[in-house]
Amino acid sequence: MNVSICKQRRELAVDVDVVCRLIMAAQLPSGEIPWSVGDKTDPWDHIEAAMGLVAGGYLEQARQAFGWLRTMQLADGSWFSAYRCGIPEDRTRETNMSAYIAVGVYHYWLVTGDHGFLESMWGTVRRAIEFAVGHQAAHGEIYWAVSPRGEVDPMALLSGCSSIYMSLKCAVAIAAELGMVGTSWADARNRLGDAIRRRPYRFNMTKSRFSMDWFYPVLCGAVTGKAAGRRIECLWKKYVVEGLGVRCVSDQPWVTVAESAELVLALVAMGDRDKAHIVFNWLSAHVFDDGSFWCGLTFPNMTRWPEEKITWTNAVVLLAADALFNLTPGGKLFNHVWWANRP
């Protein structure tokens, strides 16, 4: 790590090494990163945890995590929804969980500039994206999953599709960097973005209780500019508990650190750094004695719940810090202006 990053670290309310050591303590020799020690692993959160390691400079452990994904990928390009010590626990195959590999790989590239890594992961990314795109509906939305029996569930989730939109952006960028043809992916991305912006009725509206449905369309860059500002402002009071953070679900008294940190990422992405700093500062109160972050807390009794130290929760706090304080080149990953000005 260069000196400028180390100097910035001392100014942060996040101990980067504590966060990364927590993730590595849970990581198995195979490279698999469960939610916590002895817990399950899902591919999306495994990738998020690996991205935290990359942001913290623990590249060897991150490569092991990506290696696990390469080894565990199924023939159709997907992964099962949950594993425990490498053994499938839920054989559902979710499109957003599979596609997110592109975000993790592109983030690694932004931080390291390692072209060889991109080449080594290209086949894995290509198969994963083809799996997701293969489940795109006529109106642009992407169906969320294939059941263990092999049946496609014709339901689209707004947060999941927003994640896929970000994945498609990164996949197209990877393809361009490697000189590969990925035009069909760009078309799929554009159709999906159009559905997110113009056809909200194509998505399962019962999930709108979840704060992710509120800010994920902004976080992924499907909704930008004035529309992003209106979306965030309109529902701020529904999801945000001032001084604490973001509710996971609008009608439950439970604030979660992960959703709060992801809102920080969305606010930075759209250019509202002032609000992003405010929300980020709230997180400094939600820490264990060792400096790692809680999963969440209930209010008004202010009870920490659950007690587990969650790998991906801690990782996304680190990603939020990177976006706010420019710790690495990966801090621009979600930035709307940066994406708009890319060649």
GUFI-715281 format. One record per residue (C-alpha): residue number from 0; chain; x, z, y. Coordinates in steps of 0.001 Angstrom, whole numbers. Layout:
BEGIN
<n: NUM chain: A east: X up: Z north: Y>
...
% end
This chain:
BEGIN
<n: 0 chain: A east: 0 up: 0 north: 0>
<n: 1 chain: A east: 1273 up: -860 north: 3437>
<n: 2 chain: A east: 1952 up: 1737 north: 6081>
<n: 3 chain: A east: -937 up: 750 north: 8369>
<n: 4 chain: A east: -3424 up: 1433 north: 5614>
<n: 5 chain: A east: -1839 up: 4796 north: 4877>
<n: 6 chain: A east: -2039 up: 5751 north: 8552>
<n: 7 chain: A east: -5694 up: 4800 north: 8664>
<n: 8 chain: A east: -6382 up: 6787 north: 5518>
<n: 9 chain: A east: -5348 up: 10027 north: 7183>
<n: 10 chain: A east: -8037 up: 9459 north: 9812>
<n: 11 chain: A east: -10832 up: 9072 north: 7275>
<n: 12 chain: A east: -13215 up: 11613 north: 5818>
<n: 13 chain: A east: -12648 up: 9945 north: 2435>
<n: 14 chain: A east: -9754 up: 10843 north: 170>
<n: 15 chain: A east: -9079 up: 7446 north: -1402>
<n: 16 chain: A east: -6883 up: 8789 north: -4171>
<n: 17 chain: A east: -9381 up: 11495 north: -5159>
<n: 18 chain: A east: -12106 up: 8862 north: -5470>
<n: 19 chain: A east: -9927 up: 6544 north: -7524>
<n: 20 chain: A east: -8694 up: 9336 north: -9775>
<n: 21 chain: A east: -12314 up: 10261 north: -10500>
<n: 22 chain: A east: -13017 up: 6673 north: -11566>
<n: 23 chain: A east: -9878 up: 6497 north: -13681>
<n: 24 chain: A east: -10658 up: 9820 north: -15362>
<n: 25 chain: A east: -13891 up: 8297 north: -16661>
<n: 26 chain: A east: -12353 up: 4941 north: -17588>
<n: 27 chain: A east: -11846 up: 4415 north: -21309>
<n: 28 chain: A east: -8676 up: 2911 north: -22842>
<n: 29 chain: A east: -10623 up: -324 north: -23344>
<n: 30 chain: A east: -11089 up: -631 north: -19586>
<n: 31 chain: A east: -14785 up: 290 north: -19701>
<n: 32 chain: A east: -15937 up: 2447 north: -16772>
<n: 33 chain: A east: -19042 up: 4528 north: -17540>
<n: 34 chain: A east: -21237 up: 6183 north: -14927>
<n: 35 chain: A east: -19430 up: 9461 north: -15576>
<n: 36 chain: A east: -17332 up: 10973 north: -18349>
<n: 37 chain: A east: -19222 up: 10490 north: -21626>
<n: 38 chain: A east: -22084 up: 8615 north: -19978>
<n: 39 chain: A east: -23369 up: 5058 north: -20406>
<n: 40 chain: A east: -21892 up: 1933 north: -18836>
<n: 41 chain: A east: -23805 up: -912 north: -17254>
<n: 42 chain: A east: -22011 up: -4115 north: -16193>
<n: 43 chain: A east: -23067 up: -4033 north: -12511>
<n: 44 chain: A east: -21925 up: -483 north: -11863>
<n: 45 chain: A east: -18813 up: -1052 north: -13978>
<n: 46 chain: A east: -17914 up: -3874 north: -11571>
<n: 47 chain: A east: -18681 up: -1705 north: -8540>
<n: 48 chain: A east: -16356 up: 972 north: -9893>
<n: 49 chain: A east: -13635 up: -1633 north: -10476>
<n: 50 chain: A east: -14033 up: -2821 north: -6887>
<n: 51 chain: A east: -13460 up: 741 north: -5741>
<n: 52 chain: A east: -10197 up: 790 north: -7676>
<n: 53 chain: A east: -9168 up: -2478 north: -6025>
<n: 54 chain: A east: -9950 up: -1123 north: -2562>
<n: 55 chain: A east: -7883 up: 1952 north: -3375>
<n: 56 chain: A east: -4919 up: -88 north: -4599>
<n: 57 chain: A east: -5232 up: 781 north: -8292>
<n: 58 chain: A east: -4968 up: -2822 north: -9391>
<n: 59 chain: A east: -3766 up: -2365 north: -12955>
<n: 60 chain: A east: -6767 up: -196 north: -13822>
<n: 61 chain: A east: -9059 up: -2699 north: -12089>
<n: 62 chain: A east: -7611 up: -5557 north: -14129>
<n: 63 chain: A east: -8264 up: -3538 north: -17274>
<n: 64 chain: A east: -11887 up: -3193 north: -16173>
<n: 65 chain: A east: -12208 up: -6943 north: -15662>
<n: 66 chain: A east: -10487 up: -7495 north: -18987>
<n: 67 chain: A east: -13163 up: -5396 north: -20671>
<n: 68 chain: A east: -15831 up: -7635 north: -19164>
<n: 69 chain: A east: -14026 up: -10743 north: -20367>
<n: 70 chain: A east: -13854 up: -9312 north: -23881>
<n: 71 chain: A east: -17466 up: -8117 north: -23991>
<n: 72 chain: A east: -19133 up: -11219 north: -22551>
<n: 73 chain: A east: -21749 up: -12720 north: -24832>
<n: 74 chain: A east: -21825 up: -16360 north: -25862>
<n: 75 chain: A east: -24553 up: -17203 north: -23330>
<n: 76 chain: A east: -22487 up: -15758 north: -20447>
<n: 77 chain: A east: -24383 up: -12489 north: -20149>
<n: 78 chain: A east: -23723 up: -8853 north: -20991>
<n: 79 chain: A east: -26045 up: -6273 north: -22437>
<n: 80 chain: A east: -27582 up: -3905 north: -19900>
<n: 81 chain: A east: -25985 up: -731 north: -21252>
<n: 82 chain: A east: -23080 up: 264 north: -23470>
<n: 83 chain: A east: -21622 up: 3513 north: -24657>
<n: 84 chain: A east: -17974 up: 3387 north: -25686>
<n: 85 chain: A east: -18271 up: -353 north: -26189>
<n: 86 chain: A east: -21372 up: -176 north: -28373>
<n: 87 chain: A east: -24538 up: -1797 north: -26984>
<n: 88 chain: A east: -27171 up: 779 north: -26107>
<n: 89 chain: A east: -29701 up: -1519 north: -24384>
<n: 90 chain: A east: -29680 up: -5159 north: -25525>
<n: 91 chain: A east: -31638 up: -6414 north: -22545>
<n: 92 chain: A east: -29631 up: -9080 north: -20675>
<n: 93 chain: A east: -30154 up: -8878 north: -16918>
<n: 94 chain: A east: -29353 up: -11794 north: -14650>
<n: 95 chain: A east: -28126 up: -9743 north: -11686>
<n: 96 chain: A east: -25901 up: -7558 north: -13854>
<n: 97 chain: A east: -24281 up: -10640 north: -15343>
<n: 98 chain: A east: -23843 up: -12631 north: -12127>
<n: 99 chain: A east: -22172 up: -9759 north: -10239>
<n: 100 chain: A east: -18854 up: -10482 north: -11933>
<n: 101 chain: A east: -18360 up: -13187 north: -9282>
<n: 102 chain: A east: -18488 up: -10592 north: -6487>
<n: 103 chain: A east: -15952 up: -8361 north: -8226>
<n: 104 chain: A east: -13564 up: -11223 north: -8949>
<n: 105 chain: A east: -13779 up: -12636 north: -5437>
<n: 106 chain: A east: -13249 up: -9180 north: -3953>
<n: 107 chain: A east: -10083 up: -8811 north: -6059>
<n: 108 chain: A east: -8912 up: -12185 north: -4747>
<n: 109 chain: A east: -9571 up: -11238 north: -1119>
<n: 110 chain: A east: -7541 up: -8047 north: -1486>
<n: 111 chain: A east: -4641 up: -9440 north: -3526>
<n: 112 chain: A east: -4538 up: -13222 north: -3047>
<n: 113 chain: A east: -3750 up: -13389 north: -6768>
<n: 114 chain: A east: -4527 up: -16995 north: -7699>
<n: 115 chain: A east: -3561 up: -16431 north: -11316>
<n: 116 chain: A east: -6226 up: -13748 north: -11606>
<n: 117 chain: A east: -8865 up: -16163 north: -10301>
<n: 118 chain: A east: -7809 up: -18730 north: -12880>
<n: 119 chain: A east: -7856 up: -16184 north: -15691>
<n: 120 chain: A east: -11406 up: -15101 north: -14802>
<n: 121 chain: A east: -12848 up: -18523 north: -14028>
<n: 122 chain: A east: -14359 up: -19149 north: -17453>
<n: 123 chain: A east: -15972 up: -15715 north: -17466>
<n: 124 chain: A east: -17432 up: -16204 north: -13993>
<n: 125 chain: A east: -18643 up: -19720 north: -14771>
<n: 126 chain: A east: -20511 up: -18674 north: -17902>
<n: 127 chain: A east: -22050 up: -15643 north: -16178>
<n: 128 chain: A east: -23306 up: -17675 north: -13213>
<n: 129 chain: A east: -24716 up: -20369 north: -15489>
<n: 130 chain: A east: -26645 up: -17673 north: -17352>
<n: 131 chain: A east: -28233 up: -16438 north: -14118>
<n: 132 chain: A east: -28918 up: -19870 north: -12649>
<n: 133 chain: A east: -30453 up: -20911 north: -15942>
<n: 134 chain: A east: -33277 up: -18479 north: -15242>
<n: 135 chain: A east: -34152 up: -19736 north: -11772>
<n: 136 chain: A east: -37833 up: -20489 north: -11234>
<n: 137 chain: A east: -39292 up: -23511 north: -9476>
<n: 138 chain: A east: -39813 up: -21582 north: -6214>
<n: 139 chain: A east: -36202 up: -20360 north: -6068>
<n: 140 chain: A east: -36454 up: -16789 north: -7367>
<n: 141 chain: A east: -34494 up: -15834 north: -10492>
<n: 142 chain: A east: -36164 up: -14015 north: -13358>
<n: 143 chain: A east: -34678 up: -10604 north: -13917>
<n: 144 chain: A east: -33963 up: -10379 north: -17649>
<n: 145 chain: A east: -34085 up: -11558 north: -21239>
<n: 146 chain: A east: -35477 up: -8945 north: -23621>
<n: 147 chain: A east: -33680 up: -7798 north: -26794>
<n: 148 chain: A east: -36097 up: -10107 north: -28650>
<n: 149 chain: A east: -34923 up: -13086 north: -26611>
<n: 150 chain: A east: -38013 up: -13347 north: -24397>
<n: 151 chain: A east: -37578 up: -14152 north: -20717>
<n: 152 chain: A east: -39417 up: -11714 north: -18450>
<n: 153 chain: A east: -41006 up: -13927 north: -15759>
<n: 154 chain: A east: -40605 up: -11324 north: -13032>
<n: 155 chain: A east: -38224 up: -11450 north: -10091>
<n: 156 chain: A east: -36807 up: -8379 north: -8340>
<n: 157 chain: A east: -35920 up: -8644 north: -4656>
<n: 158 chain: A east: -32896 up: -6357 north: -4851>
<n: 159 chain: A east: -31681 up: -8033 north: -8045>
<n: 160 chain: A east: -32102 up: -11513 north: -6573>
<n: 161 chain: A east: -30335 up: -10415 north: -3391>
<n: 162 chain: A east: -27417 up: -9304 north: -5571>
<n: 163 chain: A east: -27470 up: -12692 north: -7302>
<n: 164 chain: A east: -27482 up: -14415 north: -3906>
<n: 165 chain: A east: -24251 up: -12595 north: -3036>
<n: 166 chain: A east: -22874 up: -13463 north: -6458>
<n: 167 chain: A east: -23623 up: -17150 north: -5918>
<n: 168 chain: A east: -21891 up: -17080 north: -2530>
<n: 169 chain: A east: -18794 up: -15649 north: -4166>
<n: 170 chain: A east: -18973 up: -18009 north: -7149>
<n: 171 chain: A east: -19115 up: -21052 north: -4862>
<n: 172 chain: A east: -16124 up: -19680 north: -2923>
<n: 173 chain: A east: -14156 up: -19116 north: -6142>
<n: 174 chain: A east: -14955 up: -22634 north: -7327>
<n: 175 chain: A east: -13757 up: -24063 north: -4013>
<n: 176 chain: A east: -10540 up: -22042 north: -4143>
<n: 177 chain: A east: -9825 up: -23383 north: -7637>
<n: 178 chain: A east: -10841 up: -26935 north: -6801>
<n: 179 chain: A east: -13770 up: -26822 north: -9204>
<n: 180 chain: A east: -17110 up: -28530 north: -8685>
<n: 181 chain: A east: -19886 up: -26020 north: -8054>
<n: 182 chain: A east: -22479 up: -28018 north: -6128>
<n: 183 chain: A east: -25365 up: -26967 north: -8368>
<n: 184 chain: A east: -24532 up: -23334 north: -7617>
<n: 185 chain: A east: -24736 up: -23988 north: -3885>
<n: 186 chain: A east: -28136 up: -25579 north: -4400>
<n: 187 chain: A east: -29277 up: -22591 north: -6469>
<n: 188 chain: A east: -27990 up: -20218 north: -3767>
<n: 189 chain: A east: -29836 up: -22082 north: -1024>
<n: 190 chain: A east: -33096 up: -22142 north: -2977>
<n: 191 chain: A east: -32783 up: -18439 north: -3761>
<n: 192 chain: A east: -32035 up: -17575 north: -138>
<n: 193 chain: A east: -35057 up: -19549 north: 970>
<n: 194 chain: A east: -37253 up: -17608 north: -1457>
<n: 195 chain: A east: -35890 up: -14270 north: -219>
<n: 196 chain: A east: -36518 up: -15186 north: 3417>
<n: 197 chain: A east: -39790 up: -17100 north: 3176>
<n: 198 chain: A east: -41567 up: -16177 north: -43>
<n: 199 chain: A east: -41507 up: -12385 north: -497>
<n: 200 chain: A east: -44665 up: -12658 north: -2604>
<n: 201 chain: A east: -42567 up: -14243 north: -5374>
<n: 202 chain: A east: -40975 up: -10840 north: -6017>
<n: 203 chain: A east: -42301 up: -7696 north: -7678>
<n: 204 chain: A east: -43770 up: -5813 north: -4737>
<n: 205 chain: A east: -44078 up: -2518 north: -6637>
<n: 206 chain: A east: -40328 up: -2149 north: -6173>
<n: 207 chain: A east: -40658 up: -2068 north: -2382>
<n: 208 chain: A east: -40682 up: 1731 north: -2638>
<n: 209 chain: A east: -36950 up: 1462 north: -3329>
<n: 210 chain: A east: -34695 up: 1338 north: -301>
<n: 211 chain: A east: -32589 up: -1393 north: -1900>
<n: 212 chain: A east: -35487 up: -3813 north: -1410>
<n: 213 chain: A east: -35271 up: -2995 north: 2288>
<n: 214 chain: A east: -31590 up: -3561 north: 3025>
<n: 215 chain: A east: -30248 up: -5687 north: 130>
<n: 216 chain: A east: -31522 up: -8970 north: 1649>
<n: 217 chain: A east: -29402 up: -8097 north: 4702>
<n: 218 chain: A east: -26439 up: -6794 north: 2714>
<n: 219 chain: A east: -26156 up: -10032 north: 726>
<n: 220 chain: A east: -26451 up: -12247 north: 3798>
<n: 221 chain: A east: -29725 up: -13947 north: 2883>
<n: 222 chain: A east: -31247 up: -12406 north: 6036>
<n: 223 chain: A east: -28988 up: -12484 north: 9108>
<n: 224 chain: A east: -29036 up: -12397 north: 12892>
<n: 225 chain: A east: -32137 up: -11209 north: 14731>
<n: 226 chain: A east: -34174 up: -11265 north: 11513>
<n: 227 chain: A east: -31730 up: -8795 north: 9950>
<n: 228 chain: A east: -32008 up: -6502 north: 12961>
<n: 229 chain: A east: -35801 up: -6592 north: 12832>
<n: 230 chain: A east: -35851 up: -5876 north: 9108>
<n: 231 chain: A east: -33594 up: -2846 north: 9416>
<n: 232 chain: A east: -35322 up: -1452 north: 12507>
<n: 233 chain: A east: -38848 up: -1931 north: 11195>
<n: 234 chain: A east: -38421 up: 247 north: 8124>
<n: 235 chain: A east: -35688 up: 2630 north: 9279>
<n: 236 chain: A east: -37949 up: 5678 north: 9469>
<n: 237 chain: A east: -39493 up: 4902 north: 6079>
<n: 238 chain: A east: -36199 up: 5217 north: 4233>
<n: 239 chain: A east: -33695 up: 7067 north: 6436>
<n: 240 chain: A east: -33621 up: 10857 north: 6724>
<n: 241 chain: A east: -31751 up: 11534 north: 9949>
<n: 242 chain: A east: -28620 up: 13585 north: 9426>
<n: 243 chain: A east: -28730 up: 13252 north: 5638>
<n: 244 chain: A east: -28804 up: 9653 north: 4492>
<n: 245 chain: A east: -31058 up: 7147 north: 2748>
<n: 246 chain: A east: -33838 up: 7907 north: 303>
<n: 247 chain: A east: -33541 up: 6141 north: -3021>
<n: 248 chain: A east: -37348 up: 5830 north: -3100>
<n: 249 chain: A east: -39469 up: 6041 north: 46>
<n: 250 chain: A east: -41992 up: 8543 north: -1330>
<n: 251 chain: A east: -39513 up: 10942 north: -2935>
<n: 252 chain: A east: -37464 up: 13712 north: -1228>
<n: 253 chain: A east: -34179 up: 12491 north: -2681>
<n: 254 chain: A east: -31302 up: 11128 north: -610>
<n: 255 chain: A east: -28584 up: 9286 north: -2517>
<n: 256 chain: A east: -24996 up: 8732 north: -1476>
<n: 257 chain: A east: -24824 up: 5249 north: -3032>
<n: 258 chain: A east: -27806 up: 3887 north: -1108>
<n: 259 chain: A east: -26495 up: 5509 north: 2070>
<n: 260 chain: A east: -23082 up: 3891 north: 1639>
<n: 261 chain: A east: -24680 up: 541 north: 839>
<n: 262 chain: A east: -26724 up: 777 north: 4022>
<n: 263 chain: A east: -23423 up: 1297 north: 5849>
<n: 264 chain: A east: -22183 up: -1938 north: 4260>
<n: 265 chain: A east: -25347 up: -3758 north: 5341>
<n: 266 chain: A east: -25089 up: -2443 north: 8913>
<n: 267 chain: A east: -21441 up: -3479 north: 9191>
<n: 268 chain: A east: -22276 up: -6855 north: 7649>
<n: 269 chain: A east: -24872 up: -7575 north: 10349>
<n: 270 chain: A east: -22626 up: -6253 north: 13138>
<n: 271 chain: A east: -24254 up: -2888 north: 13916>
<n: 272 chain: A east: -21127 up: -808 north: 13584>
<n: 273 chain: A east: -22444 up: 2044 north: 15738>
<n: 274 chain: A east: -25286 up: 2840 north: 13329>
<n: 275 chain: A east: -22918 up: 2275 north: 10418>
<n: 276 chain: A east: -20530 up: 4955 north: 11702>
<n: 277 chain: A east: -23401 up: 7401 north: 12184>
<n: 278 chain: A east: -24679 up: 6994 north: 8630>
<n: 279 chain: A east: -21167 up: 7057 north: 7193>
<n: 280 chain: A east: -20422 up: 10330 north: 8963>
<n: 281 chain: A east: -23451 up: 11934 north: 7317>
<n: 282 chain: A east: -21813 up: 11389 north: 3934>
<n: 283 chain: A east: -18930 up: 13726 north: 4723>
<n: 284 chain: A east: -21231 up: 16695 north: 4040>
<n: 285 chain: A east: -22082 up: 15493 north: 533>
<n: 286 chain: A east: -18833 up: 16245 north: -1254>
<n: 287 chain: A east: -17586 up: 18446 north: -4073>
<n: 288 chain: A east: -14738 up: 20868 north: -3494>
<n: 289 chain: A east: -12261 up: 18257 north: -4750>
<n: 290 chain: A east: -13353 up: 15728 north: -2120>
<n: 291 chain: A east: -15329 up: 13423 north: -4417>
<n: 292 chain: A east: -18909 up: 12574 north: -3512>
<n: 293 chain: A east: -22197 up: 13839 north: -4878>
<n: 294 chain: A east: -24719 up: 11456 north: -6396>
<n: 295 chain: A east: -27474 up: 12800 north: -4163>
<n: 296 chain: A east: -29461 up: 15753 north: -2893>
<n: 297 chain: A east: -33079 up: 16796 north: -2626>
<n: 298 chain: A east: -34581 up: 18062 north: 611>
<n: 299 chain: A east: -35701 up: 20186 north: 2354>
<n: 300 chain: A east: -34189 up: 22642 north: -140>
<n: 301 chain: A east: -30851 up: 20808 north: 119>
<n: 302 chain: A east: -30121 up: 20956 north: -3595>
<n: 303 chain: A east: -27386 up: 18752 north: -5026>
<n: 304 chain: A east: -28838 up: 16577 north: -7799>
<n: 305 chain: A east: -27735 up: 15442 north: -10262>
<n: 306 chain: A east: -24517 up: 17362 north: -10810>
<n: 307 chain: A east: -22510 up: 14544 north: -12411>
<n: 308 chain: A east: -19646 up: 12933 north: -10518>
<n: 309 chain: A east: -20682 up: 9268 north: -10588>
<n: 310 chain: A east: -17975 up: 6604 north: -10620>
<n: 311 chain: A east: -19858 up: 3794 north: -8892>
<n: 312 chain: A east: -21306 up: 6110 north: -6244>
<n: 313 chain: A east: -17798 up: 7130 north: -5253>
<n: 314 chain: A east: -16625 up: 3530 north: -5406>
<n: 315 chain: A east: -19235 up: 2273 north: -2954>
<n: 316 chain: A east: -18323 up: 5016 north: -468>
<n: 317 chain: A east: -14803 up: 3631 north: -597>
<n: 318 chain: A east: -16112 up: 81 north: -83>
<n: 319 chain: A east: -18092 up: 1298 north: 2930>
<n: 320 chain: A east: -14969 up: 2931 north: 4364>
<n: 321 chain: A east: -13078 up: -324 north: 3831>
<n: 322 chain: A east: -15740 up: -2291 north: 5692>
<n: 323 chain: A east: -15740 up: 174 north: 8598>
<n: 324 chain: A east: -12006 up: 759 north: 8931>
<n: 325 chain: A east: -10519 up: -2508 north: 7604>
<n: 326 chain: A east: -8369 up: -821 north: 4987>
<n: 327 chain: A east: -7912 up: -4042 north: 3021>
<n: 328 chain: A east: -8781 up: -7746 north: 3402>
<n: 329 chain: A east: -11697 up: -6990 north: 1062>
<n: 330 chain: A east: -13439 up: -5110 north: 3856>
<n: 331 chain: A east: -14870 up: -8406 north: 5141>
<n: 332 chain: A east: -16569 up: -9228 north: 1827>
<n: 333 chain: A east: -20140 up: -8770 north: 3113>
<n: 334 chain: A east: -19542 up: -9677 north: 6769>
<n: 335 chain: A east: -22102 up: -12257 north: 7923>
<n: 336 chain: A east: -19952 up: -13725 north: 10691>
<n: 337 chain: A east: -16957 up: -14081 north: 8391>
<n: 338 chain: A east: -19039 up: -15971 north: 5816>
<n: 339 chain: A east: -20520 up: -18213 north: 8508>
<n: 340 chain: A east: -17062 up: -19151 north: 9787>
<n: 341 chain: A east: -15431 up: -19796 north: 6433>
<n: 342 chain: A east: -14133 up: -23383 north: 6006>
% end
